[in-house]
């Protein structure tokens, strides 16, 4: 899911779509990178606020278009 830009930035090369919400999730205002893909486990490596938070209702999907997430390690 990553594309190295050559300038220290990594971006997603595929669209990322989360499963539909089974219940209202409330406001989603940030993202986090963890070292585990098991919900509720692992260590948070980094996090950031989203520039466009939104309220997620039952049945909604959260998606990130290609190249819309950008990570820079310094």
PDB file of N, CA, C and O in Angstrom:
ATOM      1  N   UNK A   1       0.803  -1.203   0.000  1.00  0.00           N
ATOM      2  CA  UNK A   1       0.000   0.000   0.000  1.00  0.00           C
ATOM      3  C   UNK A   1       0.842   1.262   0.000  1.00  0.00           C
ATOM      4  O   UNK A   1       0.330   2.335   0.319  1.00  0.00           O
ATOM      5  N   UNK A   2       2.082   1.171  -0.337  1.00  0.00           N
ATOM      6  CA  UNK A   2       2.887   2.378  -0.223  1.00  0.00           C
ATOM      7  C   UNK A   2       3.618   2.692  -1.521  1.00  0.00           C
ATOM      8  O   UNK A   2       3.877   1.814  -2.343  1.00  0.00           O
ATOM      9  N   UNK A   3       3.931   3.927  -1.674  1.00  0.00           N
ATOM     10  CA  UNK A   3       4.694   4.430  -2.809  1.00  0.00           C
ATOM     11  C   UNK A   3       5.739   5.371  -2.249  1.00  0.00           C
ATOM     12  O   UNK A   3       5.399   6.382  -1.634  1.00  0.00           O
ATOM     13  N   UNK A   4       7.003   5.052  -2.452  1.00  0.00           N
ATOM     14  CA  UNK A   4       8.075   5.914  -1.963  1.00  0.00           C
ATOM     15  C   UNK A   4       8.293   7.014  -2.972  1.00  0.00           C
ATOM     16  O   UNK A   4       8.589   6.743  -4.135  1.00  0.00           O
ATOM     17  N   UNK A   5       8.152   8.240  -2.545  1.00  0.00           N
ATOM     18  CA  UNK A   5       8.243   9.394  -3.431  1.00  0.00           C
ATOM     19  C   UNK A   5       9.683   9.827  -3.697  1.00  0.00           C
ATOM     20  O   UNK A   5       9.917  10.644  -4.587  1.00  0.00           O
ATOM     21  N   UNK A   6      10.639   9.308  -2.959  1.00  0.00           N
ATOM     22  CA  UNK A   6      12.019   9.724  -3.150  1.00  0.00           C
ATOM     23  C   UNK A   6      12.382  10.988  -2.400  1.00  0.00           C
ATOM     24  O   UNK A   6      13.535  11.417  -2.436  1.00  0.00           O
ATOM     25  N   UNK A   7      11.427  11.585  -1.726  1.00  0.00           N
ATOM     26  CA  UNK A   7      11.671  12.817  -0.969  1.00  0.00           C
ATOM     27  C   UNK A   7      11.359  12.622   0.515  1.00  0.00           C
ATOM     28  O   UNK A   7      11.159  13.593   1.244  1.00  0.00           O
ATOM     29  N   UNK A   8      11.319  11.367   0.956  1.00  0.00           N
ATOM     30  CA  UNK A   8      11.031  11.079   2.351  1.00  0.00           C
ATOM     31  C   UNK A   8       9.566  10.842   2.647  1.00  0.00           C
ATOM     32  O   UNK A   8       9.209  10.557   3.790  1.00  0.00           O
ATOM     33  N   UNK A   9       8.708  10.952   1.644  1.00  0.00           N
ATOM     34  CA  UNK A   9       7.273  10.758   1.837  1.00  0.00           C
ATOM     35  C   UNK A   9       6.834   9.410   1.287  1.00  0.00           C
ATOM     36  O   UNK A   9       7.344   8.951   0.265  1.00  0.00           O
ATOM     37  N   UNK A  10       5.896   8.788   1.963  1.00  0.00           N
ATOM     38  CA  UNK A  10       5.283   7.538   1.513  1.00  0.00           C
ATOM     39  C   UNK A  10       3.789   7.808   1.377  1.00  0.00           C
ATOM     40  O   UNK A  10       3.172   8.390   2.270  1.00  0.00           O
ATOM     41  N   UNK A  11       3.207   7.380   0.248  1.00  0.00           N
ATOM     42  CA  UNK A  11       1.771   7.555   0.014  1.00  0.00           C
ATOM     43  C   UNK A  11       1.148   6.217  -0.340  1.00  0.00           C
ATOM     44  O   UNK A  11       1.831   5.308  -0.810  1.00  0.00           O
ATOM     45  N   UNK A  12      -0.159   6.103  -0.109  1.00  0.00           N
ATOM     46  CA  UNK A  12      -0.865   4.867  -0.453  1.00  0.00           C
ATOM     47  C   UNK A  12      -1.031   4.757  -1.973  1.00  0.00           C
ATOM     48  O   UNK A  12      -1.396   5.727  -2.637  1.00  0.00           O
ATOM     49  N   UNK A  13      -0.759   3.565  -2.514  1.00  0.00           N
ATOM     50  CA  UNK A  13      -0.891   3.345  -3.963  1.00  0.00           C
ATOM     51  C   UNK A  13      -2.238   2.740  -4.326  1.00  0.00           C
ATOM     52  O   UNK A  13      -2.618   2.747  -5.497  1.00  0.00           O
ATOM     53  N   UNK A  14      -2.965   2.218  -3.350  1.00  0.00           N
ATOM     54  CA  UNK A  14      -4.293   1.648  -3.585  1.00  0.00           C
ATOM     55  C   UNK A  14      -5.313   2.407  -2.756  1.00  0.00           C
ATOM     56  O   UNK A  14      -4.982   3.005  -1.733  1.00  0.00           O
ATOM     57  N   UNK A  15      -6.556   2.373  -3.210  1.00  0.00           N
ATOM     58  CA  UNK A  15      -7.625   2.926  -2.406  1.00  0.00           C
ATOM     59  C   UNK A  15      -7.787   2.037  -1.168  1.00  0.00           C
ATOM     60  O   UNK A  15      -7.759   0.811  -1.274  1.00  0.00           O
ATOM     61  N   UNK A  16      -7.957   2.654  -0.005  1.00  0.00           N
ATOM     62  CA  UNK A  16      -8.134   1.918   1.246  1.00  0.00           C
ATOM     63  C   UNK A  16      -9.590   2.095   1.666  1.00  0.00           C
ATOM     64  O   UNK A  16     -10.055   3.216   1.873  1.00  0.00           O
ATOM     65  N   UNK A  17     -10.308   0.969   1.790  1.00  0.00           N
ATOM     66  CA  UNK A  17     -11.719   1.008   2.160  1.00  0.00           C
ATOM     67  C   UNK A  17     -11.922   0.135   3.398  1.00  0.00           C
ATOM     68  O   UNK A  17     -11.579  -1.047   3.394  1.00  0.00           O
ATOM     69  N   UNK A  18     -12.472   0.716   4.437  1.00  0.00           N
ATOM     70  CA  UNK A  18     -12.784  -0.021   5.655  1.00  0.00           C
ATOM     71  C   UNK A  18     -14.163  -0.644   5.521  1.00  0.00           C
ATOM     72  O   UNK A  18     -15.002  -0.136   4.776  1.00  0.00           O
ATOM     73  N   UNK A  19     -14.409  -1.736   6.230  1.00  0.00           N
ATOM     74  CA  UNK A  19     -15.715  -2.383   6.222  1.00  0.00           C
ATOM     75  C   UNK A  19     -16.792  -1.415   6.672  1.00  0.00           C
ATOM     76  O   UNK A  19     -16.519  -0.460   7.400  1.00  0.00           O
ATOM     77  N   UNK A  20     -18.020  -1.668   6.235  1.00  0.00           N
ATOM     78  CA  UNK A  20     -19.148  -0.827   6.628  1.00  0.00           C
ATOM     79  C   UNK A  20     -19.324  -0.869   8.144  1.00  0.00           C
ATOM     80  O   UNK A  20     -19.152  -1.912   8.774  1.00  0.00           O
ATOM     81  N   UNK A  21     -19.664   0.265   8.709  1.00  0.00           N
ATOM     82  CA  UNK A  21     -19.894   0.365  10.153  1.00  0.00           C
ATOM     83  C   UNK A  21     -21.142  -0.424  10.533  1.00  0.00           C
ATOM     84  O   UNK A  21     -22.195  -0.257   9.916  1.00  0.00           O
ATOM     85  N   UNK A  22     -21.030  -1.278  11.541  1.00  0.00           N
ATOM     86  CA  UNK A  22     -22.174  -2.057  12.030  1.00  0.00           C
ATOM     87  C   UNK A  22     -23.081  -1.235  12.927  1.00  0.00           C
ATOM     88  O   UNK A  22     -24.260  -1.554  13.085  1.00  0.00           O
ATOM     89  N   UNK A  23     -22.536  -0.182  13.514  1.00  0.00           N
ATOM     90  CA  UNK A  23     -23.280   0.756  14.360  1.00  0.00           C
ATOM     91  C   UNK A  23     -22.747   2.147  14.059  1.00  0.00           C
ATOM     92  O   UNK A  23     -21.753   2.292  13.347  1.00  0.00           O
ATOM     93  N   UNK A  24     -23.397   3.163  14.592  1.00  0.00           N
ATOM     94  CA  UNK A  24     -22.846   4.514  14.452  1.00  0.00           C
ATOM     95  C   UNK A  24     -21.502   4.572  15.180  1.00  0.00           C
ATOM     96  O   UNK A  24     -21.412   4.206  16.352  1.00  0.00           O
ATOM     97  N   UNK A  25     -20.462   5.031  14.486  1.00  0.00           N
ATOM     98  CA  UNK A  25     -19.142   5.154  15.098  1.00  0.00           C
ATOM     99  C   UNK A  25     -18.948   6.512  15.744  1.00  0.00           C
ATOM    100  O   UNK A  25     -18.034   6.681  16.551  1.00  0.00           O
ATOM    101  N   UNK A  26     -19.772   7.470  15.415  1.00  0.00           N
ATOM    102  CA  UNK A  26     -19.567   8.831  15.892  1.00  0.00           C
ATOM    103  C   UNK A  26     -18.550   9.535  15.010  1.00  0.00           C
ATOM    104  O   UNK A  26     -18.345   9.155  13.857  1.00  0.00           O
ATOM    105  N   UNK A  27     -17.923  10.551  15.553  1.00  0.00           N
ATOM    106  CA  UNK A  27     -16.953  11.343  14.785  1.00  0.00           C
ATOM    107  C   UNK A  27     -15.638  10.588  14.623  1.00  0.00           C
ATOM    108  O   UNK A  27     -15.065  10.114  15.604  1.00  0.00           O
ATOM    109  N   UNK A  28     -15.165  10.478  13.395  1.00  0.00           N
ATOM    110  CA  UNK A  28     -13.843   9.939  13.087  1.00  0.00           C
ATOM    111  C   UNK A  28     -12.987  11.145  12.714  1.00  0.00           C
ATOM    112  O   UNK A  28     -13.232  11.812  11.709  1.00  0.00           O
ATOM    113  N   UNK A  29     -11.991  11.409  13.534  1.00  0.00           N
ATOM    114  CA  UNK A  29     -11.222  12.639  13.359  1.00  0.00           C
ATOM    115  C   UNK A  29      -9.725  12.410  13.253  1.00  0.00           C
ATOM    116  O   UNK A  29      -8.959  13.373  13.204  1.00  0.00           O
ATOM    117  N   UNK A  30      -9.289  11.151  13.215  1.00  0.00           N
ATOM    118  CA  UNK A  30      -7.862  10.900  13.110  1.00  0.00           C
ATOM    119  C   UNK A  30      -7.582   9.488  12.644  1.00  0.00           C
ATOM    120  O   UNK A  30      -8.482   8.651  12.568  1.00  0.00           O
ATOM    121  N   UNK A  31      -6.322   9.235  12.334  1.00  0.00           N
ATOM    122  CA  UNK A  31      -5.869   7.902  11.933  1.00  0.00           C
ATOM    123  C   UNK A  31      -4.650   7.539  12.764  1.00  0.00           C
ATOM    124  O   UNK A  31      -3.978   8.407  13.321  1.00  0.00           O
ATOM    125  N   UNK A  32      -4.377   6.251  12.837  1.00  0.00           N
ATOM    126  CA  UNK A  32      -3.204   5.778  13.571  1.00  0.00           C
ATOM    127  C   UNK A  32      -2.586   4.623  12.797  1.00  0.00           C
ATOM    128  O   UNK A  32      -3.288   3.867  12.124  1.00  0.00           O
ATOM    129  N   UNK A  33      -1.282   4.493  12.896  1.00  0.00           N
ATOM    130  CA  UNK A  33      -0.534   3.374  12.327  1.00  0.00           C
ATOM    131  C   UNK A  33      -0.120   2.493  13.501  1.00  0.00           C
ATOM    132  O   UNK A  33       0.534   2.954  14.436  1.00  0.00           O
ATOM    133  N   UNK A  34      -0.511   1.208  13.440  1.00  0.00           N
ATOM    134  CA  UNK A  34      -0.184   0.256  14.503  1.00  0.00           C
ATOM    135  C   UNK A  34       0.662  -0.876  13.947  1.00  0.00           C
ATOM    136  O   UNK A  34       0.714  -1.089  12.736  1.00  0.00           O
ATOM    137  N   UNK A  35       1.322  -1.599  14.840  1.00  0.00           N
ATOM    138  CA  UNK A  35       2.160  -2.713  14.394  1.00  0.00           C
ATOM    139  C   UNK A  35       1.421  -4.048  14.452  1.00  0.00           C
ATOM    140  O   UNK A  35       2.054  -5.104  14.460  1.00  0.00           O
ATOM    141  N   UNK A  36       0.091  -4.012  14.490  1.00  0.00           N
ATOM    142  CA  UNK A  36      -0.723  -5.228  14.478  1.00  0.00           C
ATOM    143  C   UNK A  36      -1.990  -4.953  13.683  1.00  0.00           C
ATOM    144  O   UNK A  36      -2.513  -3.840  13.709  1.00  0.00           O
ATOM    145  N   UNK A  37      -2.481  -5.959  12.980  1.00  0.00           N
ATOM    146  CA  UNK A  37      -3.739  -5.796  12.267  1.00  0.00           C
ATOM    147  C   UNK A  37      -4.916  -6.375  13.035  1.00  0.00           C
ATOM    148  O   UNK A  37      -6.021  -6.457  12.499  1.00  0.00           O
ATOM    149  N   UNK A  38      -4.696  -6.779  14.287  1.00  0.00           N
ATOM    150  CA  UNK A  38      -5.751  -7.315  15.137  1.00  0.00           C
ATOM    151  C   UNK A  38      -6.332  -6.163  15.954  1.00  0.00           C
ATOM    152  O   UNK A  38      -5.616  -5.505  16.708  1.00  0.00           O
ATOM    153  N   UNK A  39      -7.639  -5.922  15.798  1.00  0.00           N
ATOM    154  CA  UNK A  39      -8.285  -4.811  16.484  1.00  0.00           C
ATOM    155  C   UNK A  39      -8.084  -4.900  17.988  1.00  0.00           C
ATOM    156  O   UNK A  39      -8.304  -5.952  18.589  1.00  0.00           O
ATOM    157  N   UNK A  40      -7.667  -3.798  18.593  1.00  0.00           N
ATOM    158  CA  UNK A  40      -7.493  -3.728  20.035  1.00  0.00           C
ATOM    159  C   UNK A  40      -6.158  -4.230  20.537  1.00  0.00           C
ATOM    160  O   UNK A  40      -5.949  -4.308  21.747  1.00  0.00           O
ATOM    161  N   UNK A  41      -5.240  -4.575  19.631  1.00  0.00           N
ATOM    162  CA  UNK A  41      -3.929  -5.050  20.076  1.00  0.00           C
ATOM    163  C   UNK A  41      -2.837  -4.296  19.327  1.00  0.00           C
ATOM    164  O   UNK A  41      -3.110  -3.535  18.399  1.00  0.00           O
ATOM    165  N   UNK A  42      -1.618  -4.519  19.740  1.00  0.00           N
ATOM    166  CA  UNK A  42      -0.476  -3.884  19.087  1.00  0.00           C
ATOM    167  C   UNK A  42      -0.110  -2.561  19.718  1.00  0.00           C
ATOM    168  O   UNK A  42      -0.722  -2.113  20.688  1.00  0.00           O
ATOM    169  N   UNK A  43       0.907  -1.948  19.138  1.00  0.00           N
ATOM    170  CA  UNK A  43       1.423  -0.670  19.614  1.00  0.00           C
ATOM    171  C   UNK A  43       1.166   0.406  18.573  1.00  0.00           C
ATOM    172  O   UNK A  43       1.338   0.175  17.376  1.00  0.00           O
ATOM    173  N   UNK A  44       0.750   1.596  19.036  1.00  0.00           N
ATOM    174  CA  UNK A  44       0.567   2.707  18.121  1.00  0.00           C
ATOM    175  C   UNK A  44       1.933   3.290  17.783  1.00  0.00           C
ATOM    176  O   UNK A  44       2.684   3.689  18.673  1.00  0.00           O
ATOM    177  N   UNK A  45       2.249   3.336  16.499  1.00  0.00           N
ATOM    178  CA  UNK A  45       3.531   3.849  16.043  1.00  0.00           C
ATOM    179  C   UNK A  45       3.476   5.335  15.728  1.00  0.00           C
ATOM    180  O   UNK A  45       4.436   6.066  15.974  1.00  0.00           O
ATOM    181  N   UNK A  46       2.343   5.779  15.179  1.00  0.00           N
ATOM    182  CA  UNK A  46       2.150   7.196  14.889  1.00  0.00           C
ATOM    183  C   UNK A  46       0.669   7.463  14.702  1.00  0.00           C
ATOM    184  O   UNK A  46      -0.114   6.542  14.470  1.00  0.00           O
ATOM    185  N   UNK A  47       0.291   8.721  14.803  1.00  0.00           N
ATOM    186  CA  UNK A  47      -1.104   9.099  14.620  1.00  0.00           C
ATOM    187  C   UNK A  47      -1.166  10.530  14.100  1.00  0.00           C
ATOM    188  O   UNK A  47      -0.195  11.281  14.195  1.00  0.00           O
ATOM    189  N   UNK A  48      -2.314  10.892  13.554  1.00  0.00           N
ATOM    190  CA  UNK A  48      -2.500  12.249  13.064  1.00  0.00           C
ATOM    191  C   UNK A  48      -3.987  12.559  12.967  1.00  0.00           C
ATOM    192  O   UNK A  48      -4.807  11.661  12.772  1.00  0.00           O
ATOM    193  N   UNK A  49      -4.321  13.814  13.103  1.00  0.00           N
ATOM    194  CA  UNK A  49      -5.695  14.267  12.911  1.00  0.00           C
ATOM    195  C   UNK A  49      -5.999  14.318  11.416  1.00  0.00           C
ATOM    196  O   UNK A  49      -5.116  14.597  10.605  1.00  0.00           O
ATOM    197  N   UNK A  50      -7.239  14.049  11.060  1.00  0.00           N
ATOM    198  CA  UNK A  50      -7.676  14.190   9.678  1.00  0.00           C
ATOM    199  C   UNK A  50      -8.065  15.644   9.427  1.00  0.00           C
ATOM    200  O   UNK A  50      -8.590  16.311  10.319  1.00  0.00           O
ATOM    201  N   UNK A  51      -7.812  16.130   8.229  1.00  0.00           N
ATOM    202  CA  UNK A  51      -8.182  17.509   7.904  1.00  0.00           C
ATOM    203  C   UNK A  51      -9.674  17.657   7.664  1.00  0.00           C
ATOM    204  O   UNK A  51     -10.204  18.768   7.686  1.00  0.00           O
ATOM    205  N   UNK A  52     -10.364  16.519   7.432  1.00  0.00           N
ATOM    206  CA  UNK A  52     -11.798  16.562   7.169  1.00  0.00           C
ATOM    207  C   UNK A  52     -12.516  15.482   7.988  1.00  0.00           C
ATOM    208  O   UNK A  52     -12.940  14.469   7.432  1.00  0.00           O
ATOM    209  N   UNK A  53     -12.657  15.691   9.319  1.00  0.00           N
ATOM    210  CA  UNK A  53     -13.343  14.690  10.136  1.00  0.00           C
ATOM    211  C   UNK A  53     -14.790  14.527   9.673  1.00  0.00           C
ATOM    212  O   UNK A  53     -15.375  15.446   9.099  1.00  0.00           O
ATOM    213  N   UNK A  54     -15.360  13.353   9.929  1.00  0.00           N
ATOM    214  CA  UNK A  54     -16.757  13.141   9.559  1.00  0.00           C
ATOM    215  C   UNK A  54     -17.435  12.219  10.552  1.00  0.00           C
ATOM    216  O   UNK A  54     -16.789  11.448  11.262  1.00  0.00           O
ATOM    217  N   UNK A  55     -18.741  12.320  10.582  1.00  0.00           N
ATOM    218  CA  UNK A  55     -19.548  11.456  11.432  1.00  0.00           C
ATOM    219  C   UNK A  55     -19.849  10.190  10.642  1.00  0.00           C
ATOM    220  O   UNK A  55     -20.290  10.272   9.495  1.00  0.00           O
ATOM    221  N   UNK A  56     -19.621   9.027  11.230  1.00  0.00           N
ATOM    222  CA  UNK A  56     -19.853   7.753  10.549  1.00  0.00           C
ATOM    223  C   UNK A  56     -21.115   7.122  11.120  1.00  0.00           C
ATOM    224  O   UNK A  56     -21.207   6.831  12.312  1.00  0.00           O
ATOM    225  N   UNK A  57     -22.082   6.920  10.233  1.00  0.00           N
ATOM    226  CA  UNK A  57     -23.350   6.298  10.592  1.00  0.00           C
ATOM    227  C   UNK A  57     -23.317   4.816  10.237  1.00  0.00           C
ATOM    228  O   UNK A  57     -22.456   4.376   9.476  1.00  0.00           O
ATOM    229  N   UNK A  58     -24.251   4.047  10.787  1.00  0.00           N
ATOM    230  CA  UNK A  58     -24.379   2.630  10.459  1.00  0.00           C
ATOM    231  C   UNK A  58     -24.460   2.464   8.937  1.00  0.00           C
ATOM    232  O   UNK A  58     -25.242   3.140   8.269  1.00  0.00           O
ATOM    233  N   UNK A  59     -23.646   1.561   8.406  1.00  0.00           N
ATOM    234  CA  UNK A  59     -23.639   1.297   6.963  1.00  0.00           C
ATOM    235  C   UNK A  59     -22.641   2.123   6.176  1.00  0.00           C
ATOM    236  O   UNK A  59     -22.359   1.803   5.022  1.00  0.00           O
ATOM    237  N   UNK A  60     -22.094   3.186   6.773  1.00  0.00           N
ATOM    238  CA  UNK A  60     -21.102   4.014   6.078  1.00  0.00           C
ATOM    239  C   UNK A  60     -19.781   3.270   5.933  1.00  0.00           C
ATOM    240  O   UNK A  60     -19.454   2.403   6.743  1.00  0.00           O
ATOM    241  N   UNK A  61     -19.034   3.613   4.907  1.00  0.00           N
ATOM    242  CA  UNK A  61     -17.663   3.132   4.713  1.00  0.00           C
ATOM    243  C   UNK A  61     -16.721   4.321   4.797  1.00  0.00           C
ATOM    244  O   UNK A  61     -17.023   5.400   4.287  1.00  0.00           O
ATOM    245  N   UNK A  62     -15.589   4.120   5.436  1.00  0.00           N
ATOM    246  CA  UNK A  62     -14.513   5.107   5.402  1.00  0.00           C
ATOM    247  C   UNK A  62     -13.580   4.669   4.286  1.00  0.00           C
ATOM    248  O   UNK A  62     -13.199   3.500   4.219  1.00  0.00           O
ATOM    249  N   UNK A  63     -13.206   5.599   3.405  1.00  0.00           N
ATOM    250  CA  UNK A  63     -12.267   5.244   2.351  1.00  0.00           C
ATOM    251  C   UNK A  63     -11.265   6.377   2.154  1.00  0.00           C
ATOM    252  O   UNK A  63     -11.555   7.549   2.392  1.00  0.00           O
ATOM    253  N   UNK A  64     -10.088   5.983   1.714  1.00  0.00           N
ATOM    254  CA  UNK A  64      -9.026   6.929   1.391  1.00  0.00           C
ATOM    255  C   UNK A  64      -8.617   6.665  -0.049  1.00  0.00           C
ATOM    256  O   UNK A  64      -8.206   5.557  -0.394  1.00  0.00           O
ATOM    257  N   UNK A  65      -8.731   7.676  -0.878  1.00  0.00           N
ATOM    258  CA  UNK A  65      -8.377   7.530  -2.288  1.00  0.00           C
ATOM    259  C   UNK A  65      -6.875   7.347  -2.460  1.00  0.00           C
ATOM    260  O   UNK A  65      -6.096   7.616  -1.547  1.00  0.00           O
ATOM    261  N   UNK A  66      -6.481   6.886  -3.640  1.00  0.00           N
ATOM    262  CA  UNK A  66      -5.075   6.680  -3.968  1.00  0.00           C
ATOM    263  C   UNK A  66      -4.297   7.981  -3.738  1.00  0.00           C
ATOM    264  O   UNK A  66      -4.729   9.059  -4.146  1.00  0.00           O
ATOM    265  N   UNK A  67      -3.150   7.857  -3.081  1.00  0.00           N
ATOM    266  CA  UNK A  67      -2.236   8.963  -2.803  1.00  0.00           C
ATOM    267  C   UNK A  67      -2.799  10.033  -1.875  1.00  0.00           C
ATOM    268  O   UNK A  67      -2.289  11.153  -1.834  1.00  0.00           O
ATOM    269  N   UNK A  68      -3.862   9.687  -1.122  1.00  0.00           N
ATOM    270  CA  UNK A  68      -4.467  10.690  -0.240  1.00  0.00           C
ATOM    271  C   UNK A  68      -3.891  10.630   1.175  1.00  0.00           C
ATOM    272  O   UNK A  68      -4.033  11.588   1.935  1.00  0.00           O
ATOM    273  N   UNK A  69      -3.243   9.521   1.541  1.00  0.00           N
ATOM    274  CA  UNK A  69      -2.567   9.434   2.829  1.00  0.00           C
ATOM    275  C   UNK A  69      -1.074   9.589   2.600  1.00  0.00           C
ATOM    276  O   UNK A  69      -0.502   8.951   1.716  1.00  0.00           O
ATOM    277  N   UNK A  70      -0.454  10.430   3.393  1.00  0.00           N
ATOM    278  CA  UNK A  70       0.972  10.709   3.213  1.00  0.00           C
ATOM    279  C   UNK A  70       1.672  10.631   4.550  1.00  0.00           C
ATOM    280  O   UNK A  70       1.226  11.224   5.532  1.00  0.00           O
ATOM    281  N   UNK A  71       2.774   9.894   4.587  1.00  0.00           N
ATOM    282  CA  UNK A  71       3.570   9.729   5.796  1.00  0.00           C
ATOM    283  C   UNK A  71       4.978  10.221   5.529  1.00  0.00           C
ATOM    284  O   UNK A  71       5.551   9.949   4.474  1.00  0.00           O
ATOM    285  N   UNK A  72       5.526  10.936   6.474  1.00  0.00           N
ATOM    286  CA  UNK A  72       6.909  11.396   6.358  1.00  0.00           C
ATOM    287  C   UNK A  72       7.628  11.043   7.658  1.00  0.00           C
ATOM    288  O   UNK A  72       7.196  11.438   8.741  1.00  0.00           O
ATOM    289  N   UNK A  73       8.692  10.321   7.547  1.00  0.00           N
ATOM    290  CA  UNK A  73       9.521  10.007   8.710  1.00  0.00           C
ATOM    291  C   UNK A  73      10.752  10.892   8.683  1.00  0.00           C
ATOM    292  O   UNK A  73      11.415  11.021   7.654  1.00  0.00           O
ATOM    293  N   UNK A  74      11.048  11.488   9.799  1.00  0.00           N
ATOM    294  CA  UNK A  74      12.215  12.367   9.870  1.00  0.00           C
ATOM    295  C   UNK A  74      13.196  11.832  10.871  1.00  0.00           C
ATOM    296  O   UNK A  74      14.251  12.430  11.081  1.00  0.00           O
TER     297      UNK A  74
END
